[in-house]
Amino acid sequence: MIPALGLLAGILAGLLLHPTVPLWLQPYLPIAVIAALDAVFGAVRAVMDGIFNDKVFVVSFLSNVVVAALIVFLGDQLGVGAQLSTGVVVVLGLRIFSNVASIRRHLFRA
């Protein structure tokens, strides 16, 4: 429940505060959001499986965001930023859909 509340609080804060993102950070923000969503959906799945651990969630959340940003940064330095960004989105997207499928199975028993 904590990850879902944190996600909701973050969305509300973003909508109310209208933060501006520096130009140098803009290529990394979408990847960081997808990495964070992967950690949140993984946490929701873990809660439903009865194996949630807050330390694992925090480490997963931070490491997902940092690793995804580093991959995109490396891609930018090598001149293939778009390709590596696409790779990160595909991998994390697959994980998100896998977690959502597990959540759906828990909720609907199907």
Buried (B, 14 or more C-beta within 10 A) or exposed (E): EEBEEBBEEEEEEEEEEEEEEEEEEEBBEBBBBBBBBBBBBBBBBBBBEEEBEEEBBEEBBEEBBEEBBEBBBEBBEEEEBEEBBEBBBEBBEEBBEBBEEBBEEBEEEE
